[in-house]
Amino acid sequence: MSVLGLRREPIENVRVGFIGLGMRGPKAVERFTHLEHATVVALCDKYPEPVAKTQEILSSHGCSPAATFTGDNGWKRLCEMDGLDLVYVTAPWQMHAQIGIYAMECGKNVALEVPAATTVEECWGLVETAERTRMHCMMLENSCYDDFELSCLLMARDGVFGEIVHAEGGYCHNLSAYWDKYRDDWSMRFSVEHRGDVYPTHGLGPLCQLLDIPRKDKLSYLVSMDSGAFAGSAVASSRYGSSRTFANGDITSTLIRTVSGRSILLQHSVMTPQPYSRLYRIYGTKGYANKYPVPGFVFGEGKEFLPEAQASALLEKYRHPFQDCLQHAGMALDGHDGIDFIMDYRLVECLHKGLPLDMDVYDAATWSSIIELSERSIQGGSVPIPIPDFYR
Ligand SMILES: NC(=O)c1ccc[n+]([C@@H]2O[C@H](COP(=O)([O-])OP(=O)(O)OC[C@H]3O[C@@H](n4cnc5c(N)ncnc54)[C@H](O)[C@@H]3O)[C@@H](O)[C@H]2O)c1
């Protein structure tokens, strides 16, 4: 039976266990120390030292020590423990779906970092397990909580852009400074082996919300094309020796057509010098918006951006109420302008109040499925590939 709009019993105090304490996990643990109605009760990493360091974060905030788990399968013991309401996963991509499915089987709600899964089979595994166990499974797509995206969502609902015809999103981020920082090289290894948009959800998530998928529209099919792996091959040969090939093209573009005839352009570009951008462009019958390099709007017969003062007034008029979560100290906590804090705040608030989560397992599956579907399109010579209707 469907878990669309799933509500579970309110949880007075959400007891959370974290799996994967590398770059991302400890920051999430620290955010949770600032959240009312949540307590960090368990920490897990394959290696002991990140667990010990994260335990210090808890003690520096006056929190009780958490139960600890290490080793290759420590995450299973964490999922099995009593007195745990939520498993929060910041481990490598390749483990997300496996952990998510196991956590739900153990009767735990689960929040998975992006992407929630790397194959279509894993996506269906998450959906089917959530439906069978009636547990929440949310993907931690923080870009859905960015202020510009949230304001545009309210504007779209209010008809400010008219009918949205086309939207663009992506992940354009020169990652050359990061490759050495991922423990065990899991991120680079994925791109050594796979073509396609391997990180589609930052771009696609907010656009699916904007287009009101699945209530008003659904994703129908996609076509993808990549460039050659010019920079990628050079990186691979310097890291692994000259015989190592690199599958992932430096820039991958994916076009998605929706059932009602709208189009989405997604880009993935992490190998070459460029400014950070998630694109976020909206083309509607009455108006246009873009977020990068600076937010701007064009309306009616205009060809120029709205003057800055008018654009600011518009953004203020459509300021999303989620922004108020930041008054609870989040802004100082992360380098993502508070979006991570709003995301965690909302996750705990919904569990605490017994509300449906902002993003459900169907969103997680749909947005993550682009990884394999774009690879299949490219391997077939940019052929159209149907996008499964995970929402059924
Ligand atoms: N939403 C965002 O803005 C954002 C930003 C950065 C990273 N992420 C996501 O967060 C996740 C983690 O990224 P990261 O940068 O922290 O990576 P990382 O490599 O720094 O951390 C991963 C951690 O998982 C641990 N790990 C590996 N195997 C394990 C196992 N079997 N059991 C327990 N722990 C295990 C590693 O030891 C490491 O400490 C990824 O999914 C990434 O895509 C999201």
The ligand as an ORCA input file, in Angstrom:
! r2SCAN-3c Opt
* xyz 0 1
  N      23.984     17.412      0.615
  C      25.196     17.926      0.474
  O      25.358     19.116      0.265
  C      26.373     17.021      0.605
  C      27.658     17.545      0.721
  C      28.731     16.645      0.877
  C      28.484     15.283      0.893
  N      27.209     14.818      0.772
  C      26.928     13.378      0.806
  O      27.262     12.866      2.092
  C      27.752     11.542      1.976
  C      29.101     11.428      2.649
  O      30.002     12.297      2.035
  P      31.344     12.742      2.777
  O      31.868     13.877      1.984
  O      31.114     12.915      4.219
  O      32.258     11.450      2.522
  P      33.485     10.915      3.432
  O      34.234      9.941      2.616
  O      34.216     12.080      4.015
  O      32.738     10.177      4.634
  C      32.169      8.888      4.507
  C      32.385      8.177      5.844
  O      31.725      6.900      5.764
  C      32.554      5.969      6.424
  N      32.273      4.590      6.004
  C      32.700      3.927      4.910
  N      32.282      2.645      4.943
  C      31.572      2.505      6.084
  C      30.899      1.418      6.700
  N      30.901      0.183      6.164
  N      30.274      1.619      7.884
  C      30.290      2.854      8.476
  N      30.917      3.915      7.934
  C      31.549      3.751      6.759
  C      33.976      6.387      6.046
  O      34.930      5.847      6.925
  C      33.875      7.895      6.130
  O      34.213      8.380      7.425
  C      27.762     11.237      0.476
  O      26.587     10.577      0.138
  C      27.759     12.596     -0.184
  O      27.167     12.579     -1.442
  C      26.170     15.662      0.640
*
